[in-house]
């Protein structure tokens, strides 16, 4: 059975929204396995002196839940101990 988890993250860049997206995916992939998709939820920017100083993106990142065996025993396993 396949299961997916969704998390929301905010990415930042001084260059562009695209750069914020790419950097966010790179960072998320360092700690999350099996990334499958993203949805850009919102784009916004911080201004300084009437110019964009920082690009921000809110992302919904989806990854597959790992089907590795759990290290925590189930109730049945605890009963047999």
C-alpha positions as CSV (number, residue, x, y, z in Angstrom):
1,X,0.0,0.0,0.0
2,X,1.2,3.5,-0.9
3,X,0.8,6.4,1.6
4,X,1.9,10.0,1.2
5,X,2.6,12.8,3.7
6,X,2.1,16.5,3.0
7,X,4.1,19.2,4.7
8,X,4.1,23.0,4.2
9,X,7.3,24.8,4.1
10,X,8.4,28.4,3.3
11,X,11.4,29.1,1.1
12,X,13.4,32.3,0.7
13,X,15.6,33.8,-1.9
14,X,17.2,37.1,-2.8
15,X,17.1,36.2,-6.5
16,X,13.7,35.0,-7.5
17,X,10.6,32.9,-6.7
18,X,12.0,30.1,-8.8
19,X,15.3,30.2,-6.9
20,X,13.3,30.0,-3.6
21,X,11.4,26.9,-4.9
22,X,14.6,25.2,-6.1
23,X,16.5,25.9,-2.9
24,X,13.5,24.7,-0.8
25,X,13.3,21.4,-2.6
26,X,17.1,20.9,-2.3
27,X,16.9,21.5,1.5
28,X,13.8,19.3,2.0
29,X,15.5,16.4,0.1
30,X,18.3,16.4,2.6
31,X,16.0,15.2,5.4
32,X,13.0,13.8,3.6
33,X,13.1,10.7,1.4
34,X,10.9,9.8,-1.6
35,X,9.8,13.3,-2.6
36,X,7.1,13.0,-5.2
37,X,5.6,16.5,-5.9
38,X,5.2,20.1,-4.8
39,X,2.4,22.6,-5.1
40,X,3.2,26.3,-4.9
41,X,0.6,27.6,-2.5
42,X,1.6,31.2,-2.4
43,X,4.3,33.6,-3.7
44,X,5.0,36.9,-1.9
45,X,7.9,39.3,-1.4
46,X,9.4,41.6,1.1
47,X,10.1,45.2,0.0
48,X,12.9,47.5,1.0
49,X,13.2,51.0,-0.4
50,X,10.3,50.3,-2.9
51,X,12.2,47.3,-4.4
52,X,11.9,43.5,-3.8
53,X,14.5,42.5,-1.2
54,X,13.4,38.9,-0.7
55,X,11.2,36.4,-2.5
56,X,9.1,34.0,-0.4
57,X,7.2,30.9,-1.5
58,X,4.9,28.6,0.5
59,X,5.1,25.0,-0.8
60,X,3.1,21.9,-0.1
61,X,5.7,19.1,-0.4
62,X,4.6,15.5,-0.8
63,X,6.6,12.5,0.0
64,X,6.0,8.8,0.2
65,X,5.8,7.3,3.7
66,X,8.6,4.8,4.1
67,X,7.3,1.3,4.6
68,X,10.3,0.2,6.6
69,X,9.5,-1.8,9.8
70,X,8.8,0.3,12.9
71,X,11.3,0.2,15.7
72,X,8.4,0.5,18.2
73,X,6.8,-2.9,18.9
74,X,3.1,-3.3,18.2
75,X,0.7,-4.6,20.9
76,X,0.9,-8.1,19.5
77,X,4.7,-8.0,19.6
78,X,4.7,-6.6,23.2
79,X,2.4,-9.5,24.3
80,X,4.8,-12.1,23.0
81,X,7.8,-10.6,24.9
